[in-house]
Amino acid sequence: MSHEICVIYSTAPPQDAPKIARALVDLHLVACVNVVHVNSYYTWKGEFSADNEHLLIIKTRKEKADEVIRAIKNLHPYEVPEIIALPVIAGHGPYLDWVHEQTRGS
């Protein structure tokens, strides 16, 4: 079996991250979402910003990436949410199989 898995990163406000994570899992678009508190520093519309956010570390099949990105954009409160997909080049076979199984239904 091909293990074409990707990890998608997105940041969100602390009050929105659990809602986004739960929706992605409930829709079987993703196998798992880790939510980690982060401090983000960036410039937006010419102003320096320092925000407490949650980083969503999302595991899914590569073929689901576009659907996951659309779902995040629909659920996300930001005008331009961070959504970055990275390929998984290696991993523990049984875990990669589990990701495939969890995302097969959608």
Secondary structure as GFF3:
##gff-version 3
##sequence-region A 1 106
A	DSSP	beta_strand	5	12	.	.	.	ID=ss1
A	DSSP	alpha_helix	17	26	.	.	.	ID=ss2
A	DSSP	beta_strand	32	44	.	.	.	ID=ss3
A	DSSP	beta_strand	47	61	.	.	.	ID=ss4
A	DSSP	three_ten_helix	62	64	.	.	.	ID=ss5
A	DSSP	alpha_helix	65	75	.	.	.	ID=ss6
A	DSSP	beta_strand	83	87	.	.	.	ID=ss7
A	DSSP	alpha_helix	93	102	.	.	.	ID=ss8
###
